[in-house]
Amino acid sequence: MKLKLILVLSLTLLFISACSQKRKVTVSGTKKSDILEASKQPIYSVNLIKKEIPETLKDLKVVYQAPKDCAEYKQELLLLDSVLGEDLIDKADEKNKKTTVNLGKAIGKQVESTIPFNSVIKSLSGAKKHEKARLSAFIRGQSRRSYLKGWAAARDCQTKD
C-alpha cells in the first residue's frame, strides 16, 4: 500500500513539475512559507501529512450554550480567536474595503487543481474525510464565536478591558 502511495505521489510531483515548465509566473510578495505550503498540497492529497484539527475545536461539542459570565466569555473568545484567527467582520473598514487573499492558500488551490484525479486520490487515501472533519470543526468554532459575540452584545459585555 505504501509503495502505491509513493508511486502516486511521485507521479503527481512529476506532473506538477512538468506543468511548471510550460510558463513562468511571477507573483510579487510571495513568502517562502507560502510556497512551502503550496508544495505540500500533493502530500496532503495522498494523506501522508494531515493538517491537524486544533484541540480547542475538537472539544467544541455545544455551539449555542451561554457562558456563565462576561469573564468566561472573554476567556473563550480569546481562545477561539487564537485558533481561528482574527474575525474579518471586526476588521471591516468602510472607507477602504479591501479583500485580503492568503497567497499560500491560493497557490495551494492552484496546485491542487493541476493534480489529475485529485478527488479520487483524496477519497481513496482518506484525505477528503479528514478535510471535511477539519472544515466542520472550523465552522463550529466560527459559529460559537458569533454566538458568543451576540450573547455579549445583548448583555453589554466589553471585549476590551
Secondary structure, 3 states (H helix, E strand, C coil): CHHHHHHHHHHHHHHHHHHHHHCCCCCCCCCHHHHHHHHCHHHHHCCCCCCCCCHHHHCCCCCCCCCCCHHHHHHHHHHHHHHHCCCCCCCCCCCCCCCCCCHHHHHHHHHHHHCCCHHHHHHHHCHHHHHHHHHHHHHHHHHHHHHHHHHHHHHCCCCCC
